[in-house]
Amino acid sequence: QSIVCTKNFCKNSNCEEVHCESNEVKKKGGLCKCCDVCYTEIGEGGNCGPPPYRGVPLDRECAKGLQCIDKVCTKPDDDSSSEEC
C-alpha cells in the first residue's frame, strides 16, 4: 500500500514550526511535501546517495549549484547524466 498525495491532502496537515541549524535549509518536504523540514546541504564531493531504507524521506541534498551524479554532489557538466537528489 502507498499514500496518494491528493490535491487537498496538505489542508489537513498539522505542520509544526521548524528551526534549522546554520548548515541546513528549510523547504517543503516530508510526506507529500506539506510541511517545512530541515535539509542538510551536502558540499561538492559529498555522498548524496539514497537513504538505506526505501520509504525513508531524504534529509539532505546537494548544495545550490551542485547535482547528484553517481551518488556524489558534483558541479553539473553538459556531458553527464544526473539525477535529482
PyRosetta script that sets phi, psi and omega in degrees:
from pyrosetta import init, pose_from_sequence

init()
pose = pose_from_sequence("QSIVCTKNFCKNSNCEEVHCESNEVKKKGGLCKCCDVCYTEIGEGGNCGPPPYRGVPLDRECAKGLQCIDKVCTKPDDDSSSEEC")
pose.set_psi(1, 153.7)
pose.set_omega(1, 176.9)
pose.set_phi(2, -144.1)
pose.set_psi(2, 162.2)
pose.set_omega(2, 179.1)
pose.set_phi(3, -94.8)
pose.set_psi(3, 132.9)
pose.set_omega(3, 178.2)
pose.set_phi(4, -100.8)
pose.set_psi(4, 127.7)
pose.set_omega(4, 179.9)
pose.set_phi(5, -86.3)
pose.set_psi(5, 96.5)
pose.set_omega(5, -179.8)
pose.set_phi(6, -78.5)
pose.set_psi(6, 170.8)
pose.set_omega(6, -176.3)
pose.set_phi(7, -55.2)
pose.set_psi(7, -40.9)
pose.set_omega(7, -176.2)
pose.set_phi(8, -104.1)
pose.set_psi(8, 15.2)
pose.set_omega(8, -175.6)
pose.set_phi(9, -55.8)
pose.set_psi(9, -42.5)
pose.set_omega(9, -174.2)
pose.set_phi(10, -72.8)
pose.set_psi(10, -16.1)
pose.set_omega(10, 179.6)
pose.set_phi(11, -60.1)
pose.set_psi(11, -30.0)
pose.set_omega(11, -177.9)
pose.set_phi(12, -97.8)
pose.set_psi(12, 9.6)
pose.set_omega(12, -179.7)
pose.set_phi(13, -83.2)
pose.set_psi(13, 134.6)
pose.set_omega(13, 175.1)
pose.set_phi(14, -99.5)
pose.set_psi(14, 87.7)
pose.set_omega(14, -176.7)
pose.set_phi(15, -83.9)
pose.set_psi(15, 134.9)
pose.set_omega(15, 175.7)
pose.set_phi(16, -93.2)
pose.set_psi(16, 150.7)
pose.set_omega(16, 176.8)
pose.set_phi(17, -69.6)
pose.set_psi(17, 134.8)
pose.set_omega(17, -179.9)
pose.set_phi(18, -113.3)
pose.set_psi(18, 146.2)
pose.set_omega(18, 177.5)
pose.set_phi(19, -122.6)
pose.set_psi(19, 113.2)
pose.set_omega(19, -175.1)
pose.set_phi(20, -90.5)
pose.set_psi(20, 154.3)
pose.set_omega(20, 174.8)
pose.set_phi(21, -74.3)
pose.set_psi(21, 169.7)
pose.set_omega(21, -176.5)
pose.set_phi(22, -64.3)
pose.set_psi(22, -25.4)
pose.set_omega(22, -179.1)
pose.set_phi(23, -95.2)
pose.set_psi(23, 14.4)
pose.set_omega(23, -178.0)
pose.set_phi(24, -121.2)
pose.set_psi(24, 159.8)
pose.set_omega(24, 175.0)
pose.set_phi(25, -121.4)
pose.set_psi(25, 150.2)
pose.set_omega(25, 179.7)
pose.set_phi(26, -104.7)
pose.set_psi(26, 131.9)
pose.set_omega(26, 175.9)
pose.set_phi(27, -161.2)
pose.set_psi(27, 170.9)
pose.set_omega(27, 178.7)
pose.set_phi(28, -67.1)
pose.set_psi(28, 135.0)
pose.set_omega(28, -179.8)
pose.set_phi(29, -163.9)
pose.set_psi(29, -160.4)
pose.set_omega(29, -179.7)
pose.set_phi(30, 69.5)
pose.set_psi(30, -157.2)
pose.set_omega(30, -177.3)
pose.set_phi(31, -62.3)
pose.set_psi(31, 118.5)
pose.set_omega(31, 177.8)
pose.set_phi(32, 59.1)
pose.set_psi(32, 14.1)
pose.set_omega(32, 178.6)
pose.set_phi(33, 55.2)
pose.set_psi(33, 41.6)
pose.set_omega(33, -179.6)
pose.set_phi(34, -84.2)
pose.set_psi(34, -39.6)
pose.set_omega(34, -171.0)
pose.set_phi(35, -115.6)
pose.set_psi(35, 154.3)
pose.set_omega(35, 175.1)
pose.set_phi(36, -68.2)
pose.set_psi(36, 140.9)
pose.set_omega(36, 174.7)
pose.set_phi(37, -136.5)
pose.set_psi(37, 162.3)
pose.set_omega(37, 177.8)
pose.set_phi(38, -97.6)
pose.set_psi(38, 129.4)
pose.set_omega(38, 177.4)
pose.set_phi(39, -112.7)
pose.set_psi(39, 135.3)
pose.set_omega(39, 172.9)
pose.set_phi(40, -81.1)
pose.set_psi(40, 129.9)
pose.set_omega(40, 177.3)
pose.set_phi(41, -83.8)
pose.set_psi(41, 131.3)
pose.set_omega(41, 180.0)
pose.set_phi(42, -100.3)
pose.set_psi(42, 129.1)
pose.set_omega(42, 179.9)
pose.set_phi(43, -79.2)
pose.set_psi(43, 175.3)
pose.set_omega(43, -179.4)
pose.set_phi(44, -57.9)
pose.set_psi(44, 132.3)
pose.set_omega(44, -180.0)
pose.set_phi(45, 89.4)
pose.set_psi(45, -6.8)
pose.set_omega(45, -179.3)
pose.set_phi(46, -77.6)
pose.set_psi(46, 155.6)
pose.set_omega(46, -179.7)
pose.set_phi(47, -75.6)
pose.set_psi(47, 122.5)
pose.set_omega(47, 178.4)
pose.set_phi(48, -121.1)
pose.set_psi(48, 24.3)
pose.set_omega(48, 179.6)
pose.set_phi(49, -63.7)
pose.set_psi(49, 168.2)
pose.set_omega(49, -178.4)
pose.set_phi(50, -67.4)
pose.set_psi(50, 160.9)
pose.set_omega(50, 176.8)
pose.set_phi(51, -63.5)
pose.set_psi(51, 159.1)
pose.set_omega(51, -175.5)
pose.set_phi(52, -66.7)
pose.set_psi(52, -20.4)
pose.set_omega(52, -178.1)
pose.set_phi(53, -124.8)
pose.set_psi(53, 140.6)
pose.set_omega(53, 178.0)
pose.set_phi(54, -65.1)
pose.set_psi(54, 142.8)
pose.set_omega(54, 177.6)
pose.set_phi(55, 87.4)
pose.set_psi(55, -7.5)
pose.set_omega(55, 177.7)
pose.set_phi(56, -82.6)
pose.set_psi(56, 122.8)
pose.set_omega(56, -178.1)
pose.set_phi(57, -68.3)
pose.set_psi(57, 147.1)
pose.set_omega(57, 177.8)
pose.set_phi(58, -69.9)
pose.set_psi(58, 141.6)
pose.set_omega(58, 176.0)
pose.set_phi(59, -123.0)
pose.set_psi(59, 19.5)
pose.set_omega(59, -179.3)
pose.set_phi(60, -151.5)
pose.set_psi(60, 155.8)
pose.set_omega(60, 177.8)
pose.set_phi(61, -157.8)
pose.set_psi(61, 160.3)
pose.set_omega(61, 178.9)
pose.set_phi(62, -64.7)
pose.set_psi(62, 142.4)
pose.set_omega(62, 178.7)
pose.set_phi(63, -61.5)
pose.set_psi(63, 162.0)
pose.set_omega(63, -179.1)
pose.set_phi(64, -54.6)
pose.set_psi(64, 134.3)
pose.set_omega(64, 179.8)
pose.set_phi(65, 90.8)
pose.set_psi(65, -5.0)
pose.set_omega(65, 178.9)
pose.set_phi(66, -113.7)
pose.set_psi(66, 155.5)
pose.set_omega(66, 176.0)
pose.set_phi(67, -127.8)
pose.set_psi(67, 154.1)
pose.set_omega(67, 177.4)
pose.set_phi(68, -84.7)
pose.set_psi(68, 105.7)
pose.set_omega(68, -179.2)
pose.set_phi(69, -120.6)
pose.set_psi(69, 119.0)
pose.set_omega(69, -177.2)
pose.set_phi(70, 52.4)
pose.set_psi(70, 42.8)
pose.set_omega(70, 176.0)
pose.set_phi(71, 67.7)
pose.set_psi(71, 18.8)
pose.set_omega(71, 178.6)
pose.set_phi(72, -130.7)
pose.set_psi(72, 133.6)
pose.set_omega(72, 176.7)
pose.set_phi(73, -70.6)
pose.set_psi(73, 119.8)
pose.set_omega(73, -171.5)
pose.set_phi(74, -138.5)
pose.set_psi(74, 149.0)
pose.set_omega(74, 172.1)
pose.set_phi(75, -65.7)
pose.set_psi(75, 133.8)
pose.set_omega(75, -177.1)
pose.set_phi(76, -63.1)
pose.set_psi(76, 146.2)
pose.set_omega(76, 178.6)
pose.set_phi(77, -129.6)
pose.set_psi(77, 135.2)
pose.set_omega(77, -176.4)
pose.set_phi(78, -57.1)
pose.set_psi(78, -26.9)
pose.set_omega(78, -175.7)
pose.set_phi(79, -88.6)
pose.set_psi(79, -9.7)
pose.set_omega(79, -174.1)
pose.set_phi(80, -101.3)
pose.set_psi(80, 152.2)
pose.set_omega(80, 173.7)
pose.set_phi(81, -90.1)
pose.set_psi(81, 146.6)
pose.set_omega(81, -178.1)
pose.set_phi(82, -133.7)
pose.set_psi(82, 160.8)
pose.set_omega(82, 175.7)
pose.set_phi(83, -126.1)
pose.set_psi(83, 149.8)
pose.set_omega(83, 179.6)
pose.set_phi(84, -72.4)
pose.set_psi(84, 135.8)
pose.set_omega(84, 177.2)
pose.set_phi(85, -85.1)
pose.dump_pdb("model.pdb")
